[in-house]
Amino acid sequence: MKKNTAKILVVDDDPEIVEILKYNLSNSGFEVKVAFNGVQAVKKSKKFLPDIVLLDVMMPEMNGIEACKEIRNIDSLKKIQIIFLSARGEDYTQIAAFEAGADDYIN
């Protein structure tokens, strides 16, 4: 199996979604770490230095919008790709995500 060089941080409070994403991305050769809330996402981003963060909106402790803002304020993480994967499709949620620094929003 070809090893991809990209590192991906998967962030969601639903363990089943995290497991599905981790399994599929790992099988595609990506290096994958996981977090289950926004606080963990910020901490793991600092240590793991991912190329991509796949981020949910609604999570305990710190939601995805707040986590995105915090990650964007860390100099070593300014150029990573932050992609929201969320069931929330309201325009105001998507606008908030982009205003926080998201690169894309998949609903």
Buried (B, 14 or more C-beta within 10 A) or exposed (E): EEEEEBBBBBBBBEEEBBEEBBEEBEEBEBBBBBBBBBBBBBEBBEEBEBBBBBBBBBBEEBBBBBBBBBBBEEEEBEEBBBBBBBEBEEEEBBEBBEEBBBBEBEE
